[in-house]
Amino acid sequence: MSLKIAKRGAISPFIVMEVMRAAAEREAAGGDVLHLEVGQPSTRAPAAVISAAKRALDGDRLGYTDALGIPPLRSAIARFYHDRYGLPVPERRVVVTTGSSAGFLLGFLAAFEPGDRVAMAAPSYPAYRNILMALGVVPIEMPAGPETRFQPTVELLEALGHPVEGLIVASPSNPAGTMLGADELRRLAYYCRDKGIRLVSDEIYHGICYEGAAASALTVTDQALVINSFSKYFSMTGWRLGWMVVPDDLARSIECLSQNLFISPPSLSQHAACAVFDCTEELDANVARYARNRALLLEELPKAGFDRLAPADGAFYIYADISAMTDDSEAFCRRMLAETGIAATPGVDFDPARGHHFMRFSFAGSTDDMAEAVKRLKAWR
């Protein structure tokens, strides 16, 4: 007799994780791999964070914390918004989470009911779609391309023909790396306000920008649900720590959900992260390296035949249209890994309908690895 399996588990895999597994298997078999697939810094956490973690290990019992996070970290995040954006964010609206992933889960649970419709651009980060589906919420993907810089617009929302309860924006975005200008973000925020649409702003790549600073949704509305992370700019990926700035009407719901689902974020990571906001010199040096990698790839990839590239305003990704090379990006990426040792992510991870013509390169690694990757691609193509 077979046992019941819940339908909510029948979601698409996170394909980049499967690419990572294939790359690890190649390495375990003695093959070399250039990692351009995974969206994580190749650098460790800043030195002051490591030191703070050691002090916490020696001097703190590291038990449960408040579900919203320890007060010193919440206070540091609130000060960060004042220092970085000139915004007076009250500490009561700051919620520390177990990575931004927990932030999306908590935010979606608090803001949307099963059957609600939540819009986003396609391509976009696949976990938006998959978390929403697991919760019984309907993701509505709006095909976006170079004409809108792979970003959502009011016109795309109006073209849906049916109302939506939510809109997810990401600036800089994953996988395209494009940003919404302040005026575009304001226009979307005001549209959401007028239509009763909950705006969710993914700001986890703030700080990693090459064409001007990214605008926070908090500069134009106090009703947006803002998600951020210590994983990208702050180089603390495996520490599994993020945060949210929540509107007052969702604060208590998110607190209760966090208490029951997670109890609290990782205690050691929270104590360590209190030091990270004083590490901008070290962190900005990482961004300078990303900028060099970006410039190298934007110049050299077209020479290897990858000549239709998103502009990569921020984050550490280049999204490439490879329709002239293949109509099966998964097979293309498998072959590229097997024949060149370069791991990259097929576009179907980000856009199930059109991603078979696209792929994503991550340039979060070393500049030497980027140079070697384009050398191999030129020889391969």
C-alpha positions in Angstrom: 0.0 0.0 0.0 1.5 3.3 -1.1 1.4 6.3 1.2 0.1 9.7 0.3 2.7 12.2 -1.0 1.7 15.9 -0.7 1.3 17.8 -4.0 3.1 20.8 -2.6 6.4 18.9 -2.9 5.9 18.4 -6.6 7.8 21.6 -7.6 10.6 22.0 -10.0 14.1 21.4 -8.7 16.5 24.3 -8.1 18.6 23.5 -11.2 21.7 25.5 -10.2 22.0 23.1 -7.2 22.0 20.2 -9.5 24.6 21.8 -11.7 26.7 22.2 -8.5 26.3 18.5 -7.8 27.4 17.6 -11.3 30.4 19.9 -11.0 31.3 18.3 -7.6 31.1 14.8 -9.2 33.4 15.9 -11.9 35.9 17.2 -9.3 35.6 14.0 -7.2 36.5 12.0 -10.3 39.7 14.1 -10.8 38.4 16.6 -13.3 38.9 20.4 -13.0 36.0 22.8 -12.8 35.7 26.5 -13.2 32.7 27.5 -11.1 30.6 30.1 -13.0 27.3 28.5 -11.9 26.7 29.3 -8.3 25.7 32.7 -7.0 27.9 33.0 -4.0 31.0 35.0 -3.2 34.2 33.1 -3.4 35.6 35.0 -0.4 35.1 34.2 3.2 33.3 36.4 5.7 35.2 39.6 6.7 37.9 39.2 9.3 36.0 41.1 12.0 33.0 38.8 11.5 35.3 35.7 12.1 36.7 37.4 15.2 33.2 38.2 16.5 32.2 34.6 16.0 35.2 33.4 18.0 34.3 35.7 20.8 30.7 34.5 20.8 31.9 30.9 20.9 34.0 31.6 23.9 31.7 33.9 25.8 28.1 33.2 24.9 26.0 30.1 25.6 24.4 30.5 22.1 20.9 29.5 23.0 17.7 30.5 21.4 17.2 34.2 20.7 14.1 36.2 20.1 12.4 35.1 17.0 12.9 38.6 15.5 16.6 38.5 16.2 19.0 39.8 18.8 18.5 43.6 19.6 22.1 44.6 18.8 21.8 43.2 15.3 18.3 44.6 14.6 19.6 48.0 15.8 22.7 47.7 13.5 20.4 46.9 10.5 18.2 50.0 11.3 21.4 52.2 11.5 22.5 50.7 8.2 19.4 52.0 6.5 20.1 55.5 8.0 23.7 55.4 6.9 23.3 53.9 3.4 20.0 55.3 2.3 19.2 58.1 4.7 16.1 56.3 5.8 14.7 56.3 9.3 13.7 52.6 9.6 12.3 51.8 13.1 13.9 48.8 14.8 10.5 47.3 15.4 10.1 46.7 11.7 13.4 44.8 11.3 13.1 41.0 11.4 16.3 38.8 11.3 15.7 35.6 9.4 17.5 32.3 8.6 18.8 33.5 5.3 16.7 35.5 2.8 15.0 32.1 1.9 13.2 32.1 5.3 12.3 35.8 4.7 10.5 34.9 1.5 8.7 32.0 3.1 7.6 34.1 6.1 6.7 37.1 3.9 4.6 35.0 1.5 2.8 33.2 4.3 1.9 36.4 6.0 0.9 38.4 2.8 -0.8 35.8 0.6 -3.6 33.3 0.8 -3.7 30.0 -1.2 -5.1 30.9 -4.6 -3.8 34.4 -4.6 -1.8 35.5 -7.7 1.6 37.0 -7.4 3.3 38.5 -10.4 7.0 38.6 -11.3 9.2 39.1 -14.3 10.4 36.1 -16.2 13.3 35.5 -16.0 13.6 35.6 -12.2 15.0 33.8 -9.2 13.4 30.3 -9.3 12.7 30.0 -5.6 10.1 32.8 -5.8 8.0 30.6 -8.1 8.7 27.4 -6.3 8.0 28.7 -2.8 4.8 30.3 -3.9 3.6 27.1 -5.6 4.5 25.0 -2.5 2.2 27.4 -0.5 -0.7 27.1 -3.0 -0.1 30.7 -4.3 -0.2 31.1 -8.0 3.0 32.6 -9.6 2.2 34.8 -12.6 5.3 35.2 -14.8 5.4 38.2 -17.1 7.8 37.6 -20.0 10.4 40.4 -19.9 13.3 40.9 -22.2 15.9 43.5 -23.3 13.1 46.0 -24.1 12.3 46.3 -20.4 15.8 45.4 -19.3 14.3 42.1 -18.0 12.4 44.0 -15.4 8.6 44.2 -14.7 6.7 47.3 -15.7 3.3 48.8 -15.1 2.5 48.0 -18.7 3.3 44.4 -18.2 1.1 44.3 -15.1 -1.8 46.0 -17.0 -1.5 43.5 -19.9 -2.2 40.6 -17.6 -5.9 41.2 -17.8 -6.6 39.8 -14.4 -5.9 41.3 -11.0 -2.9 40.1 -8.9 -2.5 40.3 -5.1 1.3 40.7 -5.2 4.3 41.8 -7.2 7.9 40.7 -6.7 10.7 43.0 -7.9 14.4 42.4 -7.7 16.9 45.2 -8.3 19.7 44.2 -9.0 18.0 41.1 -10.4 19.0 37.5 -10.7 19.7 36.3 -13.3 20.0 39.4 -15.5 21.7 41.7 -13.1 19.6 44.7 -14.2 18.3 47.4 -11.9 15.2 49.5 -11.7 15.8 53.2 -11.7 14.3 55.2 -8.9 11.5 56.6 -11.1 10.6 53.1 -12.4 10.5 51.7 -8.9 8.3 54.6 -7.7 5.9 54.1 -10.6 5.6 50.4 -9.7 5.2 51.1 -6.0 2.4 53.7 -6.7 0.6 51.4 -9.0 0.7 48.7 -6.4 -0.6 51.1 -3.8 -3.5 52.3 -6.0 -4.4 48.7 -7.0 -4.1 47.1 -3.5 -1.1 44.9 -4.6 1.5 43.9 -2.0 4.9 44.8 -3.2 7.8 42.5 -2.3 11.2 43.9 -3.0 14.2 41.6 -3.2 17.2 43.7 -2.3 19.8 41.0 -1.6 22.2 42.3 -4.2 22.3 45.9 -2.9 25.9 47.0 -2.5 27.0 45.1 -5.6 26.3 47.7 -8.3 28.3 49.1 -11.2 26.0 51.6 -12.8 25.0 53.7 -9.9 23.5 52.8 -6.5 20.4 50.7 -6.2 17.2 52.3 -4.9 15.4 50.7 -2.0 11.6 50.3 -2.2 11.6 51.8 1.3 12.5 55.2 -0.2 9.1 55.3 -2.0 6.7 53.3 0.3 6.4 52.0 3.8 4.0 49.3 2.7 6.6 47.2 0.8 7.9 43.9 2.2 11.7 44.2 1.8 14.0 41.2 1.9 17.8 41.4 2.3 20.6 39.0 3.1 24.1 38.7 4.6 25.0 36.2 1.8 25.9 38.4 -1.1 27.5 41.8 -0.5 28.4 40.8 3.1 30.0 37.5 2.0 28.3 35.4 4.7 26.6 32.8 2.5 26.9 29.7 4.6 26.1 31.5 7.8 22.4 31.4 6.7 21.3 34.9 7.8 19.1 37.5 6.3 16.6 40.1 7.3 13.4 41.7 6.4 11.9 45.2 6.8 8.2 44.6 7.3 5.2 46.9 7.1 3.5 47.4 10.4 0.4 45.5 9.3 2.4 42.3 8.7 4.7 42.6 11.7 2.8 40.5 14.3 1.9 37.8 11.8 5.5 37.4 10.7 6.7 37.3 14.3 4.3 34.5 15.2 5.1 32.5 12.0 8.8 32.9 12.8 8.4 31.7 16.4 6.6 28.6 15.2 8.5 27.7 12.0 12.1 28.6 13.0 12.1 29.5 16.8 15.0 31.9 16.0 17.7 32.6 13.5 21.1 31.0 14.1 22.5 32.6 17.3 26.2 32.4 16.4 25.6 34.0 13.0 23.7 36.8 14.5 26.4 37.7 17.0 29.0 37.5 14.2 27.0 39.7 11.8 26.9 42.6 14.3 30.4 43.3 13.2 29.9 43.2 9.4 28.6 46.7 9.0 32.0 48.1 9.9 33.7 46.0 7.2 32.9 48.2 4.1 36.5 48.5 3.0 37.0 44.8 2.8 33.6 44.2 1.3 34.0 47.0 -1.3 37.2 45.4 -2.3 35.2 42.3 -3.2 32.9 44.5 -5.3 35.9 46.0 -7.1 37.0 42.4 -8.1 33.5 41.6 -9.3 33.7 44.8 -11.4 36.9 43.6 -13.0 35.4 40.2 -13.7 32.3 41.8 -15.2 34.4 44.0 -17.5 36.5 41.1 -18.6 33.4 38.9 -19.4 31.5 41.7 -21.2 34.5 42.3 -23.4 35.6 38.7 -24.0 32.4 36.6 -24.1 31.3 38.1 -27.4 34.6 37.0 -28.9 33.6 33.4 -27.9 30.2 33.8 -29.6 28.2 34.9 -26.6 27.3 38.3 -28.0 23.7 38.9 -26.8 24.2 39.8 -23.1 22.1 41.5 -20.5 23.9 44.7 -19.3 24.6 43.4 -15.7 24.1 46.7 -13.8 24.6 44.9 -10.5 24.9 41.5 -8.8 27.5 39.1 -10.2 25.7 37.5 -13.2 25.7 37.8 -16.9 22.6 36.5 -18.6 23.3 35.3 -22.2 20.9 34.7 -25.1 22.3 31.5 -26.7 19.5 30.9 -29.2 22.0 31.1 -32.0 23.8 28.2 -30.5 21.1 25.9 -29.1 17.5 25.5 -28.3 18.3 23.3 -25.2 20.2 25.2 -22.6 20.3 22.3 -20.2 22.0 20.0 -22.7 24.3 22.9 -23.8 25.4 23.5 -20.2 26.0 19.8 -19.6 28.1 19.5 -22.7 30.0 22.7 -21.8 30.9 21.2 -18.4 31.9 17.9 -19.9 34.0 19.4 -22.6 35.5 22.5 -21.0 35.1 22.1 -17.3 33.1 25.3 -17.1 30.0 25.0 -14.9 27.2 27.5 -15.7 23.4 27.6 -15.2 20.8 26.9 -17.9 18.2 29.6 -18.3 15.3 27.2 -17.7 16.0 27.6 -14.0 14.9 31.2 -14.3 12.4 31.1 -17.1 10.7 27.7 -17.8 9.0 29.0 -21.0 11.9 30.7 -22.7 15.0 29.8 -20.7 16.0 27.0 -23.1 17.5 29.8 -25.2 19.4 31.4 -22.3 22.2 30.7 -19.7 23.7 32.5 -16.7 27.3 33.0 -16.0 28.3 33.9 -12.4 31.4 36.0 -12.0 31.7 35.9 -8.3 34.9 33.9 -8.5 38.5 34.9 -9.0 39.5 37.0 -12.0 42.0 34.3 -13.0 39.1 31.8 -13.2 37.1 34.3 -15.4 40.1 34.7 -17.7 40.7 31.0 -18.0 36.9 30.4 -18.6 36.8 32.8 -21.6 40.0 31.3 -23.0 38.5 27.8 -22.9 35.2 29.1 -24.4 37.0 30.7 -27.3 38.8 27.4 -28.0 35.6 25.4 -27.6 33.3 27.6 -29.8 
